[in-house]
Amino acid sequence: MKSIIRKIAEENRRNEQAQTAAIQNEINDPRTSSDRRSFLKKAAMGGIALGGLMHLSIEDTIAQTTQNVQRSSAPSDLKITDMRVALTNVLGGTAIIRIDTNQGIYGLGEVRDGADPRYALMLKSRILGLNPCNVEMVFKIIKQFGYHGRQGGGVCGVEMALWDLTGKAYGVPAWQLLGGRYRDKVRLYADTPEGKSKEDQMEKIRYRIQDQGYTWLKMDLSINDLKDVPGALVNQKFWDGASGQYDMRSYMGYGNAKHPFTQIQITDKGLEVLAKQAEEARSLIGYEIPISTDHYGHFDLNNGIRLGKALEQYRLAWMEDIVSWEYTDQWKILSDALETPMLTGEDIYLLNGFKPLIDAKAVDIVHPDLATSGGLLETKRIGDYAEEHGVAMAMHQAGTPVSFMANVHCAAATQNFLALEHHSVDLPWWESMVKMTGKQPIITKGFANVPLDSPGLGIELNDEVIKQHLSPRANGYFLPTPEWDQKQSHDRLWS
């Protein structure tokens, strides 16, 4: 074997030297066109000849000479062999999953922010040995294990990884597999959390517009801001001051009390304070930049209408999740009563969950979170169904760059798309969690770049950065998960 390798190496070395000289001569020829010259330069950079590797062992020679071989050359023979997890510290705990195959390529997905990584791991035994390119078939096998809210996170994370794998296997971006793209850049809206003071809030807005170049903002208008204003709220003390909207430690506490069931009311004085916040934001931003609002707190439909009317003069882009998404009749009342567009949907799983709202024309904009709504293809279906009924689609996103890029591909392929949320504007290390495999950065001046020259989701993980920002609850970085290999249940839903 060694003599054969050496003979091949010598012959390839001579051929390589001759080819390199010929290519360089043509590059240097002034008659060579710029396109041809560019092609030749790329050709000269491609591959490694055996002739340059005589100093290596046989094993290293074979490894080096096959490192650029596309192991995804036979998509029909791909098989899922493993699934592993890395729990990052984004939003207190957001898990990236990696699905490996028998051909050395892998796909990246993400379990939604705040969701248990085990929502994904329990699906491992159901997908091992399957071809990841059969995305819809695999999705139908696992979709029964998802549900609304964070419970959809496992199914959606797997679905993202399948599209990443399929794109890599066929050498095309994920948006191409969804039917092609409508846009090369995806407009972002920057989440703008409540500041510690009025001045801090204004600085957050200034940073997003002037420094970062965002053209759409979303801000909170919360009754939490009224807790220290005498006479601004009715019945707040019973609910610990109506703060802690996401404090769900107590089942009967404020965080777990749905909007119609608190009997917290906003007084006229409270409405004036919230309207003043919207007025100050508008005076700073102007009217060219849309402003969306969210995180009002838990109060009922009637107070939602009163607040909506107090804010109408500021022409908000939308009011989000005024009441729980499942109350279609109440959303219809809100939409009919208010001029401001009504929006909900970040906790809805699958198209069937959106249909009642769309069919009843109860909302003006649907707002799926791709990490809950069913993944790339199901979210595109949601957008397409909404478009047929004259309803636009914005997209909620609060995770790592993995789910962010999954959203970018879906947004690029969906015509009625408006804007995608970016929830980590203030994390300086967030973008560096991944490396773009194409030529463009992940974000340029408030717009996400759609990968045009790289397959799958168009990203690879920056391992060192992610390791620096693992959750304190993480046991390690993509550790083996053999305990999830065996399926131990009968999953069929019918007899």
KOLGU-697263 format. One record per residue (C-alpha): residue in three letters; x, y, z. Coordinates in steps of 0.25 Angstrom, whole numbers, padded with zeros to 4 digits, always signed. Example, Ala and Ser with C-alpha at 12.3 -4.5 7.8 and 13.67 -1.06 7.14 Angstrom:
2
Ala+0049-0018+0031/Ser+0055-0004+0029/
This chain:
495
Met+0000+0000+0000/Lys+0011+0010+0003/Ser+0018+0008-0010/Ile+0005+0010-0017/Ile+0002+0023-0009/Arg+0016+0028-0012/Lys+0015+0026-0027/Ile+0001+0033-0027/Ala+0007+0044-0019/Glu+0019+0046-0028/Glu+0010+0046-0041/Asn+0000+0056-0034/Arg+0012+0065-0030/Arg+0017+0066-0044/Asn+0003+0068-0050/Glu+0000+0079-0039/Gln+0013+0086-0042/Ala+0009+0087-0057/Gln-0005+0091-0054/Thr-0001+0101-0045/Ala+0008+0107-0055/Ala-0002+0107-0066/Ile-0013+0114-0057/Gln-0003+0125-0052/Asn+0001+0128-0067/Glu-0013+0129-0071/Ile-0016+0138-0059/Asn-0005+0147-0062/Asp-0009+0148-0077/Pro-0015+0162-0079/Arg-0024+0156-0089/Thr-0031+0147-0078/Ser-0045+0153-0075/Ser-0048+0157-0060/Asp-0058+0146-0059/Arg-0049+0135-0064/Arg-0038+0140-0055/Ser-0047+0140-0043/Phe-0051+0125-0047/Leu-0036+0121-0049/Lys-0032+0127-0035/Lys-0043+0119-0028/Ala-0039+0107-0036/Ala-0025+0108-0032/Met-0029+0109-0017/Gly-0038+0096-0018/Gly-0033+0083-0012/Ile-0020+0077-0008/Ala-0011+0068-0017/Leu-0004+0056-0011/Gly+0009+0061-0016/Gly+0011+0071-0005/Leu+0008+0061+0006/Met+0020+0052+0005/His+0024+0055+0019/Leu+0011+0050+0025/Ser+0007+0036+0029/Ile-0002+0028+0021/Glu-0013+0030+0031/Asp-0011+0045+0031/Thr-0009+0046+0016/Ile-0023+0039+0014/Ala-0029+0048+0024/Gln-0023+0061+0018/Thr-0027+0057+0003/Thr-0041+0054+0007/Gln-0044+0066+0016/Asn-0051+0074+0005/Val-0059+0062+0000/Gln-0074+0065+0001/Arg-0078+0054+0010/Ser-0093+0058+0007/Ser-0091+0053-0007/Ala-0102+0042-0005/Pro-0114+0049+0001/Ser-0123+0037-0001/Asp-0113+0029+0008/Leu-0113+0039+0020/Lys-0117+0033+0034/Ile-0118+0040+0047/Thr-0108+0035+0057/Asp-0108+0044+0069/Met-0114+0056+0076/Arg-0107+0065+0086/Val-0110+0077+0094/Ala-0102+0090+0098/Leu-0110+0099+0108/Thr-0106+0113+0106/Asn-0108+0125+0115/Val-0117+0133+0105/Leu-0129+0138+0112/Gly-0125+0129+0125/Gly-0125+0116+0117/Thr-0126+0113+0102/Ala-0122+0100+0097/Ile-0115+0097+0083/Ile-0117+0083+0078/Arg-0108+0076+0068/Ile-0113+0064+0060/Asp-0102+0056+0054/Thr-0102+0046+0042/Asn-0094+0034+0036/Gln-0088+0043+0026/Gly-0081+0053+0035/Ile-0090+0065+0033/Tyr-0099+0070+0044/Gly-0111+0080+0046/Leu-0113+0091+0056/Gly-0126+0094+0063/Glu-0131+0101+0076/Val-0141+0098+0087/Arg-0148+0110+0090/Asp-0143+0120+0100/Gly-0148+0116+0114/Ala-0152+0102+0110/Asp-0146+0089+0115/Pro-0136+0082+0106/Arg-0142+0069+0109/Tyr-0154+0073+0100/Ala-0144+0070+0089/Leu-0136+0059+0095/Met-0148+0050+0097/Leu-0150+0051+0082/Lys-0136+0045+0079/Ser-0141+0030+0080/Arg-0152+0033+0070/Ile-0143+0039+0059/Leu-0130+0030+0060/Gly-0128+0023+0047/Leu-0137+0032+0039/Asn-0133+0040+0027/Pro-0133+0054+0031/Cys-0136+0059+0017/Asn-0150+0053+0018/Val-0153+0066+0027/Glu-0168+0065+0026/Met-0169+0050+0029/Val-0160+0052+0041/Phe-0168+0064+0045/Lys-0181+0056+0045/Ile-0175+0045+0053/Ile-0171+0055+0064/Lys-0181+0066+0064/Gln-0191+0059+0073/Phe-0180+0062+0084/Gly-0181+0077+0083/Tyr-0191+0087+0088/His-0194+0101+0090/Gly-0183+0110+0097/Arg-0170+0104+0101/Gln-0175+0090+0099/Gly-0174+0092+0084/Gly-0159+0095+0086/Gly-0154+0081+0084/Val-0161+0078+0071/Cys-0157+0091+0065/Gly-0143+0090+0069/Val-0142+0076+0062/Glu-0149+0082+0050/Met-0139+0093+0049/Ala-0127+0083+0049/Leu-0134+0075+0038/Trp-0134+0086+0029/Asp-0120+0090+0032/Leu-0116+0076+0029/Thr-0124+0075+0016/Gly-0118+0088+0011/Lys-0104+0083+0014/Ala-0107+0070+0007/Tyr-0112+0076-0006/Gly-0103+0088-0005/Val-0114+0099-0005/Pro-0119+0109+0005/Ala-0131+0105+0014/Trp-0140+0116+0007/Gln-0138+0109-0006/Leu-0144+0097-0001/Leu-0156+0105+0004/Gly-0159+0109-0010/Gly-0149+0121-0012/Arg-0148+0135-0007/Tyr-0155+0148-0008/Arg-0144+0156-0002/Asp-0129+0157+0001/Lys-0130+0164+0014/Val-0139+0162+0025/Arg-0144+0174+0033/Leu-0142+0173+0048/Tyr-0150+0180+0059/Ala-0141+0182+0072/Asp-0147+0178+0085/Thr-0146+0190+0094/Pro-0148+0186+0109/Glu-0152+0196+0120/Gly-0141+0204+0125/Lys-0137+0207+0139/Ser-0141+0221+0137/Lys-0147+0230+0127/Glu-0133+0234+0123/Asp-0128+0220+0122/Gln-0140+0216+0113/Met-0137+0228+0104/Glu-0123+0223+0103/Lys-0127+0209+0099/Ile-0135+0215+0088/Arg-0124+0224+0083/Tyr-0114+0213+0083/Arg-0123+0204+0074/Ile-0126+0215+0064/Gln-0114+0223+0063/Asp-0103+0213+0066/Gln-0109+0200+0061/Gly-0118+0205+0050/Tyr-0131+0198+0053/Thr-0143+0203+0046/Trp-0154+0197+0055/Leu-0155+0196+0070/Lys-0163+0189+0080/Met-0165+0195+0094/Asp-0172+0191+0107/Leu-0184+0199+0112/Ser-0186+0192+0125/Ile-0195+0194+0137/Asn-0182+0190+0145/Asp-0178+0204+0142/Leu-0190+0209+0150/Lys-0188+0201+0162/Asp-0182+0213+0170/Val-0191+0223+0164/Pro-0202+0226+0174/Gly-0216+0224+0168/Ala-0212+0218+0155/Leu-0217+0204+0157/Val-0229+0197+0164/Asn-0227+0184+0171/Gln-0212+0183+0169/Lys-0208+0180+0184/Phe-0215+0167+0184/Trp-0206+0163+0173/Asp-0193+0167+0179/Gly-0193+0181+0172/Ala-0196+0174+0158/Ser-0181+0172+0156/Gly-0174+0159+0152/Gln-0182+0156+0140/Tyr-0173+0144+0137/Asp-0171+0140+0151/Met-0178+0127+0151/Arg-0174+0120+0164/Ser-0188+0121+0170/Tyr-0199+0114+0162/Met-0209+0124+0168/Gly-0200+0136+0167/Tyr-0200+0148+0157/Gly-0191+0142+0147/Asn-0200+0130+0145/Ala-0213+0138+0145/Lys-0219+0140+0131/His-0223+0153+0127/Pro-0238+0153+0129/Phe-0236+0147+0143/Thr-0229+0158+0151/Gln-0239+0169+0152/Ile-0227+0179+0151/Gln-0232+0192+0145/Ile-0225+0204+0140/Thr-0230+0218+0145/Asp-0230+0230+0136/Lys-0217+0235+0143/Gly-0211+0222+0139/Leu-0215+0223+0125/Glu-0209+0237+0125/Val-0195+0232+0130/Leu-0195+0221+0119/Ala-0199+0230+0108/Lys-0188+0240+0112/Gln-0178+0229+0111/Ala-0183+0226+0096/Glu-0183+0241+0094/Glu-0168+0243+0098/Ala-0164+0231+0090/Arg-0171+0237+0078/Ser-0164+0251+0080/Leu-0151+0244+0080/Ile-0153+0234+0069/Gly-0162+0242+0059/Tyr-0172+0235+0050/Glu-0163+0228+0040/Ile-0160+0217+0050/Pro-0171+0207+0054/Ile-0173+0205+0069/Ser-0179+0192+0073/Thr-0183+0190+0088/Asp-0184+0178+0097/His-0183+0173+0112/Tyr-0195+0182+0117/Gly-0198+0172+0129/His-0210+0164+0132/Phe-0223+0172+0131/Asp-0236+0169+0124/Leu-0242+0172+0110/Asn-0249+0185+0115/Asn-0236+0191+0120/Gly-0229+0187+0108/Ile-0239+0195+0099/Arg-0237+0207+0108/Leu-0222+0206+0107/Gly-0223+0204+0092/Lys-0232+0216+0091/Ala-0222+0225+0099/Leu-0210+0221+0090/Glu-0217+0222+0076/Gln-0212+0236+0073/Tyr-0198+0230+0073/Arg-0200+0221+0062/Leu-0194+0209+0068/Ala-0190+0197+0058/Trp-0197+0188+0067/Met-0202+0184+0081/Glu-0197+0170+0085/Asp-0204+0160+0093/Ile-0213+0169+0100/Val-0221+0156+0105/Ser-0218+0141+0103/Trp-0217+0136+0089/Glu-0227+0126+0090/Tyr-0239+0136+0093/Thr-0243+0137+0078/Asp-0256+0145+0082/Gln-0249+0155+0090/Trp-0238+0157+0080/Lys-0249+0160+0070/Ile-0255+0170+0079/Leu-0242+0177+0081/Ser-0239+0177+0066/Asp-0253+0183+0063/Ala-0252+0194+0075/Leu-0238+0199+0072/Glu-0231+0205+0060/Thr-0217+0200+0064/Pro-0214+0187+0058/Met-0216+0175+0067/Leu-0205+0164+0068/Thr-0203+0150+0075/Gly-0197+0137+0073/Glu-0184+0135+0079/Asp-0189+0123+0087/Ile-0197+0116+0077/Tyr-0193+0102+0072/Leu-0196+0098+0057/Leu-0205+0105+0046/Asn-0218+0099+0052/Gly-0215+0107+0065/Phe-0215+0120+0056/Lys-0227+0117+0047/Pro-0238+0121+0057/Leu-0232+0135+0059/Ile-0229+0137+0044/Asp-0243+0131+0039/Ala-0250+0141+0049/Lys-0242+0153+0044/Ala-0239+0154+0059/Val-0225+0159+0057/Asp-0218+0168+0047/Ile-0204+0162+0048/Val-0200+0148+0052/His-0188+0146+0061/Pro-0182+0132+0061/Asp-0169+0128+0068/Leu-0163+0118+0059/Ala-0158+0111+0071/Thr-0172+0108+0076/Ser-0180+0109+0063/Gly-0175+0096+0056/Gly-0162+0100+0050/Leu-0158+0106+0036/Leu-0168+0099+0027/Glu-0180+0100+0037/Thr-0178+0115+0039/Lys-0177+0117+0024/Arg-0191+0110+0023/Ile-0196+0119+0034/Gly-0191+0131+0027/Asp-0197+0127+0014/Tyr-0210+0124+0020/Ala-0211+0137+0026/Glu-0207+0144+0013/Glu-0219+0137+0006/His-0228+0144+0017/Gly-0222+0158+0016/Val-0214+0156+0029/Ala-0199+0160+0030/Met-0188+0152+0038/Ala-0177+0157+0047/Met-0168+0147+0054/His-0165+0146+0069/Gln-0151+0142+0072/Ala-0143+0142+0085/Gly-0132+0131+0084/Thr-0118+0129+0079/Pro-0113+0132+0065/Val-0118+0117+0062/Ser-0132+0120+0063/Phe-0130+0134+0058/Met-0124+0129+0045/Ala-0136+0118+0043/Asn-0145+0130+0044/Val-0137+0138+0034/His-0139+0127+0024/Cys-0154+0125+0026/Ala-0156+0140+0025/Ala-0148+0141+0012/Ala-0158+0130+0007/Thr-0171+0136+0011/Gln-0177+0148+0004/Asn-0186+0154+0014/Phe-0175+0156+0024/Leu-0173+0169+0032/Ala-0161+0168+0042/Leu-0154+0159+0051/Glu-0151+0161+0065/His-0136+0162+0070/His-0137+0161+0085/Ser-0122+0161+0088/Val-0117+0174+0083/Asp-0111+0178+0096/Leu-0102+0165+0097/Pro-0089+0168+0091/Trp-0085+0154+0089/Trp-0098+0149+0083/Glu-0094+0150+0068/Ser-0081+0143+0071/Met-0087+0130+0075/Val-0087+0126+0061/Lys-0079+0127+0049/Met-0086+0130+0035/Thr-0081+0121+0025/Gly-0084+0131+0014/Lys-0078+0144+0011/Gln-0088+0153+0018/Pro-0089+0156+0033/Ile-0101+0152+0041/Ile-0107+0166+0042/Thr-0104+0179+0035/Lys-0110+0192+0040/Gly-0123+0186+0045/Phe-0125+0176+0034/Ala-0122+0161+0034/Asn-0114+0156+0022/Val-0121+0144+0015/Pro-0110+0134+0012/Leu-0109+0133-0003/Asp-0096+0125-0004/Ser-0096+0115+0007/Pro-0104+0103+0009/Gly-0114+0099+0020/Leu-0116+0110+0031/Gly-0102+0116+0026/Ile-0096+0116+0040/Glu-0086+0108+0048/Leu-0084+0109+0063/Asn-0073+0117+0069/Asp-0070+0106+0080/Glu-0061+0115+0088/Val-0071+0126+0090/Ile-0082+0117+0093/Lys-0074+0110+0103/Gln-0071+0123+0110/His-0086+0126+0111/Leu-0092+0112+0115/Ser-0103+0112+0125/Pro-0099+0109+0139/Arg-0108+0098+0138/Ala-0101+0092+0127/Asn-0094+0079+0130/Gly-0084+0080+0118/Tyr-0083+0083+0103/Phe-0090+0074+0094/Leu-0088+0062+0103/Pro-0093+0048+0098/Thr-0107+0045+0101/Pro-0109+0029+0100/Glu-0119+0029+0111/Trp-0129+0035+0100/Asp-0126+0024+0090/Gln-0137+0014+0093/Lys-0151+0016+0090/Gln-0160+0011+0101/Ser-0174+0015+0097/His-0185+0012+0087/Asp-0188+0025+0081/Arg-0199+0023+0071/Leu-0211+0031+0074/Trp-0222+0022+0068/Ser-0226+0008+0068/
